Amino acid sequence: MKNNPAIEWTILPSWPVSVHICDIEGIHHPLTPEQVRQFYETTIKNLEVVVWTDKVENLLGFKAGISEHVWKINEIEKVTFRFARPAKGAGFFWLSVNKADNTEEAIAGGDSYSDSILFWFRSVIDTMKSMAHVRVEEVDIGYDA
């Protein structure tokens, strides 16, 4: 397989144990280039997360373990990140992509808050934003009552 120089990726730390990656398309998203899968299989050793772009095909992707998410960049309205700190409840995190057709696709979520998980989510968001120049909305809901 010939490497496509238009594909770029960034490796991020493994997702925290309490974070659940949402599988919408299953383990092989039809738009994920084989080059990304091969890179992940040969390079990633500790379930790190890979955020990637394909500038020619106008794609933004996210691969974590067997989970893959891919979007056409021009169809992304915004990336939304919601979180609540613990109070009576344990707090939570929710990361999704809002598409131009008014649909929302879940990427990942967690049902307990910690500062380290907040930092992890923000690193994923910042990477998506810098690689694909997508708009990000962060919603601090306050406390999980």
C-alpha positions as CSV (number, residue, x, y, z in Angstrom):
1,M,0.0,0.0,0.0
2,K,1.3,3.4,-1.0
3,N,1.3,6.0,1.8
4,N,-1.0,9.0,1.2
5,P,0.9,12.1,2.2
6,A,-2.4,14.0,2.7
7,I,-3.2,11.9,5.8
8,E,-1.9,13.3,9.0
9,W,-2.4,12.0,12.6
10,T,-1.8,12.9,16.1
11,I,-1.3,10.3,18.9
12,L,-3.0,11.1,22.2
13,P,-2.9,9.1,25.5
14,S,-5.1,6.1,26.0
15,W,-8.7,6.9,27.0
16,P,-9.4,6.7,30.7
17,V,-11.0,3.5,32.0
18,S,-14.2,5.2,32.9
19,V,-14.6,6.8,29.4
20,H,-16.8,4.8,27.0
21,I,-16.2,5.2,23.2
22,C,-19.5,5.1,21.4
23,D,-19.6,2.8,18.4
24,I,-22.0,4.1,15.7
25,E,-20.6,2.5,12.6
26,G,-19.0,-0.6,14.3
27,I,-15.4,-1.4,14.2
28,H,-14.6,-0.6,10.6
29,H,-16.0,2.7,9.5
30,P,-16.3,2.7,5.7
31,L,-14.5,6.0,5.3
32,T,-11.4,5.1,7.4
33,P,-8.4,4.7,5.1
34,E,-6.6,1.4,5.3
35,Q,-3.4,3.5,5.9
36,V,-4.8,4.7,9.2
37,R,-5.7,1.1,10.3
38,Q,-2.3,-0.1,9.4
39,F,-0.6,2.7,11.2
40,Y,-2.7,2.0,14.3
41,E,-1.9,-1.7,14.2
42,T,1.8,-1.3,13.7
43,T,2.5,1.8,15.9
44,I,0.0,1.9,18.7
45,K,0.8,-0.3,21.7
46,N,-1.2,0.9,24.6
47,L,-4.6,1.8,23.1
48,E,-3.7,5.4,22.5
49,V,-6.1,7.5,20.6
50,V,-5.3,8.6,17.1
51,V,-7.0,11.7,15.6
52,W,-6.4,11.9,11.9
53,T,-7.3,14.0,8.9
54,D,-7.2,13.3,5.2
55,K,-6.9,16.7,3.5
56,V,-7.6,15.4,0.0
57,E,-10.8,13.5,1.0
58,N,-11.8,16.2,3.5
59,L,-12.1,13.8,6.4
60,L,-11.6,14.0,10.1
61,G,-11.3,10.7,12.0
62,F,-10.9,9.3,15.5
63,K,-9.6,5.8,16.2
64,A,-9.4,4.3,19.7
65,G,-8.8,0.6,19.9
66,I,-11.3,-1.1,17.5
67,S,-13.6,2.0,17.5
68,E,-13.6,4.3,14.5
69,H,-15.4,7.5,13.9
70,V,-15.1,9.5,10.7
71,W,-16.8,12.7,9.4
72,K,-16.6,14.8,6.3
73,I,-15.1,18.0,7.6
74,N,-17.5,20.2,5.6
75,E,-20.5,18.4,7.2
76,I,-19.4,19.2,10.8
77,E,-21.3,22.1,12.3
78,K,-19.4,21.9,15.6
79,V,-17.9,19.5,18.2
80,T,-19.8,19.7,21.5
81,F,-18.3,18.9,24.8
82,R,-20.6,18.8,27.9
83,F,-19.5,18.0,31.4
84,A,-20.8,18.3,35.0
85,R,-18.8,18.2,38.2
86,P,-19.9,15.8,41.0
87,A,-22.4,16.9,43.7
88,K,-25.1,14.4,44.6
89,G,-24.3,12.6,41.4
90,A,-20.9,11.5,40.2
91,G,-20.7,14.1,37.4
92,F,-20.3,13.2,33.7
93,F,-18.7,13.9,30.3
94,W,-20.2,13.8,26.8
95,L,-18.4,14.5,23.5
96,S,-20.3,14.6,20.2
97,V,-20.2,16.0,16.7
98,N,-23.1,18.1,15.5
99,K,-23.5,17.8,11.8
100,A,-24.9,20.3,9.3
101,D,-28.0,18.1,8.7
102,N,-29.0,18.7,12.4
103,T,-27.9,15.2,13.6
104,E,-25.7,14.6,16.6
105,E,-23.2,11.7,16.7
106,A,-21.9,10.6,20.1
107,I,-18.1,10.1,20.2
108,A,-17.4,9.3,23.9
109,G,-18.8,9.8,27.3
110,G,-18.2,9.0,30.9
111,D,-20.4,8.8,34.0
112,S,-18.0,10.1,36.6
113,Y,-16.0,13.4,36.7
114,S,-12.3,13.9,37.4
115,D,-9.9,16.7,36.5
116,S,-7.6,14.2,34.7
117,I,-10.5,13.0,32.5
118,L,-11.4,16.7,31.8
119,F,-7.8,17.2,30.7
120,W,-7.9,14.1,28.5
121,F,-11.2,15.2,26.8
122,R,-9.8,18.7,26.2
123,S,-6.6,17.3,24.6
124,V,-8.8,15.4,22.1
125,I,-11.0,18.4,21.4
126,D,-8.0,20.7,21.0
127,T,-6.4,18.2,18.5
128,M,-9.6,17.9,16.5
129,K,-9.9,21.7,16.4
130,S,-6.3,22.3,15.3
131,M,-6.2,19.6,12.7
132,A,-9.6,20.2,11.1
133,H,-10.4,23.8,12.2
134,V,-13.8,22.7,13.5
135,R,-15.8,24.9,15.8
136,V,-16.0,23.6,19.4
137,E,-18.7,24.4,21.9
138,E,-17.8,23.6,25.6
139,V,-20.8,23.4,27.9
140,D,-20.0,23.4,31.6
141,I,-23.3,22.3,33.1
142,G,-22.1,23.0,36.6
143,Y,-22.8,20.3,39.3
144,D,-24.5,16.9,38.9
145,A,-27.3,17.3,41.3
